[in-house]
Amino acid sequence: MNKDQTIKVPFGTISVPEESKRLVEEILCSTRISSGKYVRKFEDRFAEIVGVKEAVAVSSGTDADILALAVLHDFGAERGDEIVLPALSFVATGNAVVHAGFHPRFVDIERNTLNIDPNLIEAAINERTRAIMPVHLMGKPAEMDTIHQIARRYGLSVIEDAAEAHGSRYKGRPAGALADLAAFSLYIAHIITTAEGGIVTTDREDYAEVLRSLRSHGRACKCKICTLSSASKYCSKRFIGEDGEDKRFIFERIGYSSKMNELEAAIGLGNLDHYADIVEKRRQNLHYVLGRFDRFHPYLATIKEEPHEKIGPHAIPIIVQEEATFTRNELTDFLERNGIETRTLFSSMPTQCAGFKYLGHEEGQFPVAEYMGRNGIHIGVHHGLGLEEMDYVLQSLTKFLEMHQK
């Protein structure tokens, strides 16, 4: 590679394999586009990959978070009860807590993992706490053993925000199978995509039944396989009672309109055919950079993969350190001008996102999350890139430091 050559390093990509294109054409010709048999197939295959009994597909990763939380209302939780979650995440995590009818109880993060600090969780628990919602940020698994110990001590549920954690493993177990429920995003920039979409995984059939109701307005019709939508056949369970009420128009709970459609499922099914290859390619890119990142110490930092885990190869976080004589803005401007797309490393939701101002938190209450919100970025490692692009990223960071670090 020419030292002065500019290489494009886009943040994300989307895969639409030939099998997906074939399925899309088949679906369009069938005229059945709303949620049906292909969504069921996608759910079954996703559950098999994660190693759980149930997977319920929805319309976005945010809806996956919302519905996973809303399940708790069927099992004793009340409106206004509290969910413990990290202060640093994409804002959808906090939004989901509010939309599900709960009060967010934010906890600061660990600097070296970017995940919720387990040592601070117990102080956030009170008589109204119903669940802990760890986020596997940037695909790095949260400290689940400690979180489960705390949850058992206080009788709480644990719900993973696994939006970025496809391919993550914690002590041999995959993300999505580490808690009572887990919520994945299937957005374009994520490891497995349906273009837009999300999915909730669980080993509990009763949770899955409620999830199927919640995603369709809270209706009583919540069979795992719907003969009406999957096969357009007569359903013997549809009409109930002496008056022959239609179960599709009986609503048992407050629900949402969050179904995945058949076209999205087709894109997902094609990608699941290549799941192992996608994860492996992205993992190679991630490890190439992480294994060479110490050269930027003490000015830039990133996460590390510990022996007990596998980081889901979502993206590479880069944090400008206190020893740096440059700003995050200078770094991102340089990278963007040189063809490397960047994203900020989110924000401290309670103190840096205006929507949560009503909670009354003040700057300084979540110092680690706030530091990341001011000084962190992340860049792509997707399967459309290779080691040439990763080497270009490293060379670009080296060049930047030579120019800007005094």
Secondary structure by P-SEA (a helix, b strand, c coil): ccccbbbbbbcccccccaaaaaaaaaaaaaccccccaaaaaaaaaaaaaaccccccccccaaaaaaaaaaccccccccccbbbbbbccccaaaaaaaaaaccccbbbbbbccccccccccccccccccccbbbbbbccccccaaaaaaaaaaaabbbbbbccccccccccccccccccccbbbbbbccccccccccccccccccaaaaaaaaaaaccccccccccccccccccccccccccccccccccccccccccbbbcaaaaaaaaaaaaaaaaaaaaaaaaaaaaaaacccccccbbbbbbcccccccccbbbbbbcccccccaaaaaaaaaaacbbbbcccccccccccccccccccccccaaaaaaaabbbbbbbcccccaaaaaaaaaaaaaaaacccc
